[in-house]
Structures are given as structure tokens and as C-alpha cells.
């Protein structure tokens, strides 16, 4: 990915927004009303014309462009959809931490099986807690950088495709 870029994005979200993401939309609107959120998504179809997310919209990014957005972010947000049924189960957990970005994610019941909350990723419980955590982590850059570095080291040690394929093959062999 090249040299680490300047962190010129305070708060980012990269992902989808649709009717099945209503809780995510509500969260992001609350964030956008209080912080300089930058939003990358395929589109904003279905959002109210008055949604503050229109002003944050930067278009869609994929591949290395997406990783560069994450790397430029002081904080990137993660919000699981209801289909995850309370489980920490999306790629953003690994994409963000893998490139060394500070990830602030919703605290799912099984997140501890993947990451140590507040050591390898930041966590929030609800919208108000998310807003408080964003304010805290923007103000404490050394703590934020430490969590991001620890999360990246953990992801690169335990959550790569090679590691997961090896685990799967070992499971099948046993």
C-alpha cells in the first residue's frame, strides 16, 4: 500500500446504506450532526433529502482506494446490520485493523473472540456512547494510535487469509 498517508480524515465510514441499514443510518446521521464525518458508499438512495449524510457523501471506493481512505482516517466507524444477529461478522473489522486504522465498532456479544475491546479496537454500546467515544478518541491521539497499532498487529498475526485457510483445512482433516 505504500507509505502511511497523512491522517487528513477525522471520522470515516465506508460501506453500504439501504433500507436494511436503518440503525446504521441513524447512527451516522447523529455522528454527522456533531463531527466532520466523511462517508463512502455506493449511493444514498432512500435517504431523506434533509439527511446530513448528503453533505458527507464522497462516492464509492473499493480495493486500494478503500484501504487508502481507511489509512487516512483518524477513526473509522463500523456498524453491523441486523442480519448479523448480534454477531461480530463483517469484513470491516479485519480490513480497517489490517491497514492500521483505529476502528470504532459496535460491541457485539462475540467480539472478544476476535479482538480485545478497548485494546485492539474501540467499542461503543449505543449512539450516545459512540459520540462520546469519538470525542474521546479524537482528543487522545496517542491512545488512539496505540490501539490501532495493537489491532493491526493482532490482525496480521491471527486474521489473515492464510491463517484462516490453514485453520479450515486442519478442521477438515481432523
C-alpha positions in Angstrom: 0.0 0.0 0.0 3.0 2.3 0.2 4.0 4.8 2.8 1.4 5.7 5.5 -0.5 8.7 4.3 -1.3 11.8 6.4 -4.4 11.4 8.6 -6.5 14.0 7.0 -9.9 12.4 7.6 -11.1 12.7 11.2 -14.1 10.3 11.1 -14.9 8.0 8.2 -17.4 5.4 7.3 -17.0 3.1 4.3 -19.9 0.7 3.5 -23.4 0.4 2.3 -26.6 2.3 3.2 -30.0 0.8 2.4 -33.4 0.1 4.0 -31.8 -2.8 5.8 -29.3 -0.4 7.4 -31.7 1.9 9.3 -29.9 1.6 12.6 -26.6 2.4 10.8 -28.2 5.4 9.1 -29.5 6.8 12.4 -26.0 6.4 13.9 -24.2 8.0 11.0 -26.7 10.9 11.0 -26.0 11.5 14.7 -22.3 11.4 14.0 -22.6 13.8 11.0 -24.5 16.3 13.1 -21.6 16.5 15.6 -18.4 15.6 13.8 -16.8 16.0 10.4 -17.9 12.6 9.0 -16.8 11.6 5.5 -18.9 8.9 4.0 -18.1 6.5 1.2 -21.0 4.4 -0.1 -22.3 3.3 -3.5 -25.3 5.7 -3.2 -27.6 7.5 -0.9 -30.8 6.2 -2.4 -33.7 6.2 0.0 -32.3 8.8 2.4 -34.4 11.8 3.3 -33.5 14.9 1.3 -32.8 16.5 4.7 -30.3 13.9 5.9 -27.0 15.4 6.9 -25.3 12.4 5.2 -25.7 14.1 1.8 -23.1 16.7 2.8 -20.7 13.9 3.9 -21.1 11.7 0.8 -17.8 11.1 -1.1 -18.9 8.4 -3.5 -17.9 4.8 -3.5 -14.4 3.3 -3.1 -13.1 -0.2 -3.5 -9.8 -2.0 -3.3 -6.7 0.0 -2.7 -8.7 3.3 -2.8 -10.8 2.0 0.1 -7.7 1.0 2.0 -6.2 4.4 1.4 -9.4 6.1 2.9 -9.1 3.8 5.9 -5.4 4.6 6.3 -6.1 8.4 6.1 -8.8 8.2 8.8 -8.1 9.0 12.4 -11.2 7.0 13.2 -13.3 4.7 11.0 -16.7 3.5 12.1 -18.2 0.0 11.9 -21.9 -0.8 12.4 -23.2 -4.3 11.9 -26.5 -4.8 10.2 -29.4 -6.6 12.0 -28.8 -9.7 9.8 -25.6 -10.2 11.8 -27.9 -11.1 14.7 -25.6 -9.7 17.3 -22.5 -11.3 16.0 -19.3 -9.6 15.1 -19.3 -10.8 11.5 -18.2 -8.3 8.8 -15.0 -7.7 6.8 -14.6 -4.1 8.0 -13.3 -5.5 11.3 -10.3 -7.0 9.5 -9.9 -4.5 6.7 -9.6 -1.5 9.0 -7.4 -3.1 11.6 -5.3 -4.8 9.0 -4.3 -1.5 7.4 -3.6 0.1 10.9 -6.7 2.2 11.2 -8.3 2.9 14.5 -11.7 1.1 14.3 -14.6 2.1 16.5 -17.2 -0.7 16.2 -20.4 -1.7 17.9 -19.8 -4.0 20.8 -21.2 -7.3 19.6 -21.6 -10.3 22.1 -18.8 -12.3 20.4 -16.4 -9.5 19.5 -14.0 -10.7 22.2 -13.5 -14.0 20.2 -11.8 -11.8 17.5 -10.5 -8.7 19.2 -9.9 -7.3 22.7 -12.2 -4.3 23.1 -10.5 -1.1 24.0 -7.1 -2.7 23.4 -7.2 -3.7 19.8 -10.4 -1.9 18.7 -12.6 0.8 20.2 -16.2 -0.2 21.0 -19.4 1.6 21.6 -22.7 0.4 23.1 -25.2 2.8 21.5 -25.4 6.2 19.6 -24.7 8.3 22.7 -21.7 6.2 23.7 -20.4 6.3 20.1 -20.5 10.1 20.1 -18.7 10.2 23.5 -16.1 7.7 22.2 -15.5 9.7 19.0 -14.9 12.8 21.1 -12.6 11.0 23.4 -10.5 9.2 20.7 -10.1 12.4 18.6 -8.7 14.1 21.7 -6.4 11.3 22.7 -4.3 10.7 19.6 -1.6 8.7 21.3 -4.1 6.2 22.9 -5.9 6.0 19.5 -2.6 5.3 17.7 -1.7 2.6 20.3 -5.0 0.8 19.9 -4.7 1.0 16.1 -1.2 -0.4 16.1 -2.2 -3.2 18.6 -5.2 -4.1 16.4 -3.1 -4.2 13.3 -0.5 -6.5 14.9 -3.3 -8.8 16.1 -5.0 -8.9 12.7 -1.8 -9.6 10.9 -0.9 -12.4 13.3 -4.3 -14.1 13.6 -6.7 -13.0 10.9 -5.1 -13.3 7.5 -6.5 -15.5 4.8 -3.5 -17.9 5.1 -4.2 -18.4 8.8 -7.9 -18.9 8.2 -7.5 -21.3 5.3 -5.0 -23.3 7.4 -7.5 -23.5 10.3 -10.2 -24.6 7.9 -8.0 -27.3 6.4 -6.9 -28.5 9.8 -10.6 -28.7 10.9 -11.5 -30.7 7.8 -8.5 -33.0 8.2 -9.4 -33.7 11.8 
